[in-house]
Structures are given as structure tokens and as C-alpha cells.
């Protein structure tokens, strides 16, 4: 398994390991890098090297028990992966909390970010109502409460759709996980600060996508991203998709990502023809 050290974390990642332009994607909460696996083949067919990263407290990434972190730390982890692979510039993106990480990557090292893909995500901090919901939910999640009611509540909201077959990959992992281990990631989610006021600093081409049935990353939240990012052409809505559009509708999302990478690569070559892909 490929790993790289970043601060106190041992970060797990997967790369398609092809010579084309790189797209790095970060996953959503309570998921892992494999959520993007259905898109790996079509992206490779388009000549795109897909790199996916497990966030702290998720997947195979290893961190000291209970250690706190922020999305800025996850941004540094993703850059450590690119450094390990010898990739200077990439199109970066993510779904939900992965989008929080991607935005901070674009703000921290804009010269390394050729394009930005924001999928079912937002740029603001938690509202008081959202914070109250999260506190209650995570208290239940980290307790001895039976999992079945929590899973039944979470799967439609986090993934979307009405077909349980779309959820089984993730629900089986939730049942098998260490429920308390997610606590630092929950704190990171709840304590994040808004970056909306800084989005105008990002000049790279930007793709903003949401599912039409996503009740978390609402149309209004997505429009705020589009308004703040200079490289955005507006919001693309995937009909019938929920919060997990990247998992449930890869056949729709993959062509959108391919077009973003092509657009970003053409722009990069126009500005700096000598830069290697």
C-alpha cells in the first residue's frame, strides 16, 4: 500500500500512475478514497492520472489516537502526497469535507493548483442549527447506541437515493468501524471556519457540482461558491443525485471532471508552455 508521512500522520493514497495531468480528489465524511474508484477507469482513458487520498480518521490513514487536526492539516497531507509523487501542479477537488480540504489547498499554495473541483460542498462555517445537529449526532455515534437507527438515518442523507444497494459498501464499513475513532474528524468538521471571504484569491478554473436532492450542500451554498470563485462558470446540478453524487452518479461526474482538467491544462500551457505535466 502506498503511504507518505505528513506531520504526525501516515497518509494512505492511491494513484493511477499514468503520465497525464493529475487530478487529486479528497473524499467525504465517513467515506474513504475508494469512493472515487468508479471514475478511475474513465479518467485514465482520458489520459488523467487520478490520485485519491484517505483523510485522517478515515480509511487506511493512520494518526495518533485522539489527536486534533484541521482541514488545513488535511491540505498539507494532500500536498505531501503530491510531493512524494513528484507532482508539482494538479487539478484538485473533493466531495463535502474533501471540498473543504481542496479549497484550503487552493488558498495555501495557489501556484500548485491548476483547477478546483468542488462536489456537494460549501465554503462557510457550520450554522448554529447545523452545529446543534452535529453535536447530537456525533454524541450518539460515539456512544453505545445501536447502530441500525443511526445508519438508517445517515445513509440517505450522506449518500443519497432510495436504493439500499447504493449504500451497502459504506454501511457495512460503518458497522465494522471503531465508532469513537471518528471523534477528532467530527471536531474538525464542526470547528471549521468560513473561507467564503477568501475565495476571490483563487483564480484557477473551478467546477462546482451538486446533486439536485442534496439537502446538506444546498443550491444557495453552491451559488455562494460560484459567486466567490473567479474561475467558476456557475453551478452544475446533477438531477436525482443527493449528497454523494460522486458515488451514485460517476457516469455524470467523470465527463465534467475530464472537461475541467482539459480546460485547466490548456490554460496552464497557455500561461507557461515550458511547465511539464
RATA-V774561 format. One record per backbone hydrogen bond with DSSP energy under -0.5 kcal/mol. NH is the residue of the N-H (numbers start at 1). CO is the residue of the C=O. If there is no record, write none. Layout:
((NH	CO) (NH	CO))
//
This chain:
((4	11) (6	9) (9	6) (10	62) (11	4) (11	9) (13	2) (14	52) (16	50) (23	49) (24	91) (25	23) (25	51) (26	93) (27	53) (31	28) (35	32) (36	33) (37	34) (39	36) (40	37) (41	37) (43	39) (44	40) (45	41) (46	42) (47	44) (48	43) (49	21) (50	48) (51	23) (51	49) (52	14) (53	25) (54	12) (55	53) (58	55) (61	58) (62	10) (67	64) (74	70) (75	71) (76	72) (77	73) (78	74) (79	75) (80	76) (81	77) (82	78) (83	79) (84	80) (85	81) (86	82) (86	83) (87	82) (88	86) (90	112) (91	22) (92	115) (93	24) (94	117) (95	26) (96	119) (98	95) (99	96) (100	96) (101	97) (102	98) (103	99) (104	100) (105	101) (106	102) (107	103) (108	104) (109	105) (112	109) (113	110) (114	90) (114	112) (115	90) (116	205) (117	92) (118	116) (118	207) (119	94) (119	117) (120	118) (120	209) (126	192) (131	127) (132	128) (133	129) (134	130) (135	131) (136	132) (137	133) (138	134) (139	135) (140	136) (141	137) (142	138) (143	140) (150	146) (151	147) (152	148) (153	149) (154	150) (155	151) (156	152) (157	153) (158	154) (159	155) (160	155) (164	162) (166	163) (167	164) (168	164) (170	167) (171	167) (172	168) (173	169) (174	170) (175	171) (176	172) (177	173) (177	174) (179	177) (181	178) (182	179) (183	180) (185	182) (186	182) (187	183) (188	184) (189	185) (190	186) (191	187) (192	188) (192	189) (195	123) (196	123) (198	195) (199	195) (199	196) (201	198) (202	199) (203	201) (205	114) (206	231) (207	116) (208	234) (209	118) (209	207) (210	236) (212	238) (213	241) (214	211) (215	213) (218	216) (222	218) (223	219) (224	220) (225	221) (226	222) (227	223) (228	224) (229	225) (230	202) (230	228) (232	229) (233	206) (236	208) (237	235) (238	210) (239	237) (241	238) (244	159) (245	242) (247	244) (248	244) (249	245) (252	249) (253	249) (254	250) (256	252) (257	253) (258	254) (259	255) (260	256) (261	257) (262	258) (263	259) (264	260) (265	261) (266	262) (267	263) (268	264) (269	265) (270	266) (271	267) (272	268) (275	272))
//
